[in-house]
């Protein structure tokens, strides 16, 4: 998508602090971290939100979780939180499917 900030980040048109990249996904540190470790994992394919996950594109979502698990092990997490906001009233501000991974502090529940 032409005006999507995460598409531009994945295409290296906007700089980011990369953590991981392969042909399907890109992981980078959040610019406004909400935990000592806070990074995002995004599919390179533009999917606006979890509402657009289908049988045709769901494999990349599974791959995102594989990458999250591998990065968690690599970074030495024994626990972490994965957050995906779906829709404006749920707090989604960038309409490109993304997974926030937060670690390094106790997480409260409910999250708010």
MDAnalysis code that builds the backbone (N, CA, C; Angstrom):
import MDAnalysis as mda
import numpy as np

u = mda.Universe.empty(336, n_residues=112, atom_resindex=np.repeat(np.arange(112), 3), trajectory=True)
u.add_TopologyAttr("name", ["N", "CA", "C"] * 112)
u.add_TopologyAttr("resid", np.arange(1, 113))
u.add_TopologyAttr("resname", ["UNK", "UNK", "UNK", "UNK", "UNK", "UNK", "UNK", "UNK", "UNK", "UNK", "UNK", "UNK", "UNK", "UNK", "UNK", "UNK", "UNK", "UNK", "UNK", "UNK", "UNK", "UNK", "UNK", "UNK", "UNK", "UNK", "UNK", "UNK", "UNK", "UNK", "UNK", "UNK", "UNK", "UNK", "UNK", "UNK", "UNK", "UNK", "UNK", "UNK", "UNK", "UNK", "UNK", "UNK", "UNK", "UNK", "UNK", "UNK", "UNK", "UNK", "UNK", "UNK", "UNK", "UNK", "UNK", "UNK", "UNK", "UNK", "UNK", "UNK", "UNK", "UNK", "UNK", "UNK", "UNK", "UNK", "UNK", "UNK", "UNK", "UNK", "UNK", "UNK", "UNK", "UNK", "UNK", "UNK", "UNK", "UNK", "UNK", "UNK", "UNK", "UNK", "UNK", "UNK", "UNK", "UNK", "UNK", "UNK", "UNK", "UNK", "UNK", "UNK", "UNK", "UNK", "UNK", "UNK", "UNK", "UNK", "UNK", "UNK", "UNK", "UNK", "UNK", "UNK", "UNK", "UNK", "UNK", "UNK", "UNK", "UNK", "UNK", "UNK"])
u.atoms.positions = np.array([
    [0.852, -1.183, 0.000],
    [0.000, 0.000, 0.000],
    [0.887, 1.232, 0.000],
    [0.582, 2.146, -0.837],
    [1.416, 3.303, -1.137],
    [1.700, 4.219, 0.052],
    [0.708, 4.486, 0.899],
    [0.896, 5.442, 1.990],
    [1.048, 4.779, 3.355],
    [1.270, 3.502, 3.414],
    [1.374, 2.766, 4.673],
    [2.789, 2.884, 5.243],
    [2.885, 3.399, 6.460],
    [4.197, 3.603, 7.073],
    [4.940, 2.284, 7.284],
    [4.224, 1.208, 7.643],
    [4.908, -0.068, 7.862],
    [5.352, -0.694, 6.544],
    [4.611, -0.485, 5.467],
    [5.083, -0.941, 4.154],
    [6.367, -0.199, 3.790],
    [6.410, 1.098, 4.096],
    [7.602, 1.886, 3.803],
    [8.787, 1.466, 4.669],
    [8.528, 1.122, 5.923],
    [9.598, 0.637, 6.799],
    [10.132, -0.690, 6.279],
    [9.236, -1.606, 5.923],
    [9.663, -2.916, 5.407],
    [10.443, -2.773, 4.101],
    [10.104, -1.770, 3.307],
    [10.793, -1.530, 2.030],
    [12.060, -0.693, 2.208],
    [12.391, -0.339, 3.434],
    [13.582, 0.462, 3.769],
    [13.505, 1.893, 3.249],
    [12.291, 2.374, 3.004],
    [12.104, 3.765, 2.606],
    [12.123, 4.684, 3.821],
    [11.822, 4.108, 4.985],
    [11.871, 4.814, 6.264],
    [12.804, 4.015, 7.159],
    [13.784, 4.663, 7.795],
    [14.726, 3.915, 8.624],
    [14.073, 3.352, 9.887],
    [14.617, 2.240, 10.340],
    [14.179, 1.619, 11.580],
    [15.351, 0.852, 12.161],
    [15.215, 0.475, 13.411],
    [16.246, -0.330, 14.066],
    [15.849, -1.797, 13.911],
    [16.393, -2.412, 12.883],
    [16.009, -3.775, 12.518],
    [16.467, -4.782, 13.562],
    [15.639, -5.800, 13.723],
    [15.954, -6.915, 14.606],
    [16.032, -8.222, 13.823],
    [15.188, -8.346, 12.791],
    [15.138, -9.577, 11.995],
    [14.456, -9.256, 10.672],
    [14.859, -9.995, 9.644],
    [14.188, -9.867, 8.355],
    [14.375, -11.139, 7.558],
    [13.319, -11.546, 6.885],
    [13.406, -12.602, 5.881],
    [12.488, -12.200, 4.732],
    [12.187, -13.104, 3.840],
    [11.377, -12.768, 2.687],
    [9.932, -12.427, 2.996],
    [9.434, -12.851, 4.170],
    [8.024, -12.659, 4.502],
    [7.756, -11.631, 5.585],
    [8.688, -11.483, 6.532],
    [8.421, -10.627, 7.689],
    [9.608, -9.717, 7.986],
    [9.314, -8.692, 8.759],
    [10.328, -7.750, 9.211],
    [10.051, -7.466, 10.682],
    [11.096, -7.462, 11.500],
    [10.969, -7.148, 12.927],
    [11.881, -5.964, 13.230],
    [11.359, -5.026, 13.999],
    [12.126, -3.833, 14.336],
    [11.672, -3.297, 15.692],
    [12.566, -2.558, 16.330],
    [12.265, -2.008, 17.648],
    [11.282, -0.852, 17.546],
    [10.347, -0.792, 18.506],
    [9.346, 0.266, 18.560],
    [10.006, 1.598, 18.918],
    [9.584, 2.669, 18.267],
    [10.129, 4.000, 18.545],
    [9.650, 4.578, 19.869],
    [8.536, 4.068, 20.387],
    [7.975, 4.533, 21.660],
    [7.759, 3.314, 22.555],
    [8.852, 2.724, 23.062],
    [8.727, 1.456, 23.788],
    [7.890, 1.569, 25.058],
    [7.082, 0.541, 25.277],
    [6.230, 0.466, 26.449],
    [6.739, -0.564, 27.451],
    [7.912, -1.101, 27.207],
    [8.560, -2.072, 28.090],
    [10.057, -1.990, 27.801],
    [10.888, -2.524, 28.689],
    [12.333, -2.495, 28.425],
    [12.713, -3.082, 27.065],
    [12.027, -4.124, 26.650],
    [12.168, -4.633, 25.284],
    [10.804, -4.534, 24.626],
    [10.733, -3.857, 23.496],
    [9.469, -3.689, 22.766],
    [9.809, -3.612, 21.280],
    [9.425, -4.652, 20.563],
    [9.630, -4.637, 19.123],
    [8.363, -5.064, 18.417],
    [8.327, -4.809, 17.114],
    [7.184, -5.152, 16.277],
    [7.605, -6.190, 15.258],
    [6.697, -7.087, 14.949],
    [6.882, -8.041, 13.852],
    [5.733, -7.801, 12.891],
    [6.089, -7.544, 11.621],
    [5.076, -7.252, 10.613],
    [5.266, -8.163, 9.405],
    [4.160, -8.546, 8.760],
    [4.322, -9.199, 7.458],
    [4.706, -8.139, 6.431],
    [5.547, -8.497, 5.493],
    [5.892, -7.546, 4.431],
    [4.696, -7.316, 3.505],
    [3.883, -8.332, 3.341],
    [2.645, -8.207, 2.563],
    [1.691, -7.305, 3.337],
    [1.059, -6.363, 2.674],
    [0.128, -5.479, 3.360],
    [-1.169, -6.229, 3.675],
    [-1.424, -6.361, 4.957],
    [-2.690, -6.869, 5.484],
    [-3.102, -5.810, 6.494],
    [-4.242, -5.193, 6.328],
    [-4.605, -4.029, 7.142],
    [-4.773, -4.354, 8.622],
    [-5.354, -5.496, 8.941],
    [-5.553, -5.882, 10.345],
    [-5.907, -7.363, 10.389],
    [-6.100, -7.856, 11.587],
    [-6.495, -9.257, 11.742],
    [-7.841, -9.545, 11.074],
    [-8.627, -8.518, 10.850],
    [-9.902, -8.688, 10.153],
    [-9.719, -9.149, 8.707],
    [-8.518, -8.933, 8.154],
    [-8.256, -9.307, 6.763],
    [-7.480, -10.609, 6.620],
    [-7.293, -11.342, 7.707],
    [-6.596, -12.626, 7.619],
    [-7.548, -13.650, 6.996],
    [-7.048, -14.337, 5.978],
    [-7.846, -15.323, 5.252],
    [-7.041, -16.613, 5.103],
    [-7.671, -17.616, 4.528],
    [-6.963, -18.862, 4.242],
    [-5.794, -18.622, 3.288],
    [-5.928, -17.646, 2.429],
    [-4.886, -17.354, 1.441],
    [-3.668, -16.657, 2.042],
    [-3.828, -15.897, 3.131],
    [-2.695, -15.168, 3.697],
    [-2.341, -15.555, 5.128],
    [-3.024, -16.526, 5.696],
    [-2.813, -16.862, 7.105],
    [-1.464, -17.502, 7.396],
    [-0.812, -18.087, 6.407],
    [0.493, -18.710, 6.654],
    [1.509, -17.673, 7.138],
    [1.429, -16.450, 6.649],
    [2.373, -15.425, 7.082],
    [2.145, -15.048, 8.548],
    [0.914, -15.159, 9.012],
    [0.626, -14.893, 10.424],
    [1.305, -15.959, 11.293],
    [1.189, -17.208, 10.879],
    [1.893, -18.279, 11.590],
    [3.387, -18.057, 11.573],
    [3.900, -17.599, 10.449],
    [5.336, -17.333, 10.346],
    [5.738, -16.184, 11.272],
    [4.902, -15.178, 11.404],
    [5.179, -14.087, 12.353],
    [5.373, -14.663, 13.758],
    [4.498, -15.582, 14.162],
    [4.617, -16.182, 15.493],
    [5.859, -17.068, 15.606],
    [6.258, -17.725, 14.536],
    [7.510, -18.482, 14.559],
    [8.693, -17.542, 14.794],
    [8.681, -16.409, 14.118],
    [9.753, -15.417, 14.278],
    [9.734, -14.860, 15.698],
    [8.558, -14.566, 16.223],
    [8.452, -14.066, 17.601],
    [9.069, -15.065, 18.574],
    [8.728, -16.338, 18.431],
    [9.264, -17.367, 19.328],
    [10.783, -17.463, 19.212],
    [11.297, -17.424, 17.993],
    [12.752, -17.512, 17.788],
    [13.458, -16.297, 18.381],
    [12.907, -15.105, 18.184],
    [13.530, -13.902, 18.738],
    [13.467, -13.901, 20.258],
    [12.360, -14.379, 20.821],
    [12.248, -14.463, 22.279],
    [13.340, -15.373, 22.847],
    [13.570, -16.501, 22.212],
    [14.633, -17.403, 22.663],
    [15.987, -16.750, 22.503],
    [16.217, -16.124, 21.363],
    [17.496, -15.461, 21.079],
    [17.790, -14.358, 22.097],
    [16.759, -13.611, 22.482],
    [16.926, -12.505, 23.419],
    [16.868, -12.951, 24.881],
    [16.582, -14.229, 25.114],
    [16.593, -14.782, 26.462],
    [15.358, -14.506, 27.290],
    [14.218, -14.288, 26.651],
    [12.980, -14.054, 27.401],
    [12.487, -15.356, 28.002],
    [12.052, -15.309, 29.250],
    [11.342, -16.461, 29.798],
    [9.835, -16.211, 29.802],
    [9.454, -14.944, 29.592],
    [8.042, -14.618, 29.392],
    [7.974, -13.282, 28.641],
    [6.872, -13.103, 27.949],
    [6.673, -11.896, 27.162],
    [5.209, -11.809, 26.779],
    [4.807, -10.643, 26.276],
    [3.428, -10.440, 25.822],
    [3.451, -10.095, 24.347],
    [2.481, -10.649, 23.604],
    [2.274, -10.312, 22.200],
    [0.908, -9.633, 22.103],
    [0.875, -8.456, 21.484],
    [-0.368, -7.681, 21.375],
    [-0.617, -7.343, 19.913],
    [-1.840, -7.567, 19.483],
    [-2.290, -7.129, 18.162],
    [-3.595, -6.373, 18.351],
    [-3.596, -5.106, 18.010],
    [-4.819, -4.307, 18.079],
    [-5.531, -4.432, 16.737],
    [-6.827, -4.571, 16.796],
    [-7.618, -4.764, 15.581],
    [-8.741, -3.744, 15.551],
    [-8.549, -2.687, 14.774],
    [-9.562, -1.649, 14.656],
    [-9.239, -0.445, 15.517],
    [-9.761, 0.682, 15.098],
    [-9.466, 1.953, 15.748],
    [-9.858, 1.980, 17.217],
    [-11.048, 1.490, 17.573],
    [-11.474, 1.551, 18.970],
    [-10.701, 0.574, 19.854],
    [-9.969, -0.343, 19.256],
    [-9.103, -1.247, 20.013],
    [-7.685, -0.688, 20.137],
    [-7.442, 0.474, 19.557],
    [-6.141, 1.114, 19.672],
    [-5.244, 0.969, 18.462],
    [-5.746, 0.398, 17.361],
    [-4.910, 0.278, 16.164],
    [-4.760, 1.652, 15.534],
    [-3.520, 2.092, 15.384],
    [-3.273, 3.402, 14.788],
    [-2.564, 3.296, 13.434],
    [-1.893, 2.173, 13.193],
    [-1.293, 1.913, 11.887],
    [-2.027, 0.712, 11.307],
    [-2.670, 0.910, 10.175],
    [-3.512, -0.134, 9.605],
    [-2.716, -1.024, 8.661],
    [-1.787, -1.733, 9.294],
    [-0.970, -2.789, 8.690],
    [-0.790, -3.775, 9.834],
    [-1.190, -5.011, 9.634],
    [-1.121, -6.015, 10.687],
    [0.263, -6.011, 11.318],
    [0.295, -5.935, 12.650],
    [1.575, -5.956, 13.357],
    [1.384, -6.535, 14.746],
    [2.465, -7.112, 15.221],
    [2.473, -7.757, 16.522],
    [3.486, -7.041, 17.411],
    [3.000, -6.448, 18.494],
    [3.883, -5.845, 19.486],
    [4.391, -6.972, 20.382],
    [5.681, -7.024, 20.622],
    [6.260, -7.990, 21.545],
    [6.906, -7.184, 22.662],
    [6.420, -7.406, 23.887],
    [6.882, -6.649, 25.049],
    [7.451, -7.601, 26.084],
    [8.591, -7.227, 26.660],
    [9.233, -8.072, 27.664],
    [10.116, -7.218, 28.561],
    [10.556, -7.825, 29.649],
    [11.501, -7.159, 30.523],
    [10.878, -6.487, 31.726],
    [9.578, -6.623, 31.898],
    [8.901, -6.118, 33.090],
    [7.661, -6.961, 33.325],
    [7.101, -6.882, 34.537],
    [5.847, -7.575, 34.805],
    [4.735, -6.894, 34.028],
    [3.867, -7.704, 33.448],
    [2.734, -7.198, 32.694],
    [1.484, -7.299, 33.587],
    [0.679, -6.267, 33.586],
    [-0.531, -6.282, 34.402],
    [-1.715, -6.774, 33.578],
    [-2.769, -7.178, 34.265],
    [-3.993, -7.596, 33.600],
    [-5.163, -7.122, 34.405],
    [-6.202, -6.559, 33.835],
    [-6.341, -6.345, 32.410],
    [-5.416, -5.227, 31.924],
    [-5.068, -5.275, 30.640],
    [-4.111, -4.310, 30.115],
    [-4.665, -2.899, 29.976],
    [-5.987, -2.725, 29.966],
    [-6.541, -1.375, 29.849],
    [-7.287, -1.243, 28.633],
])
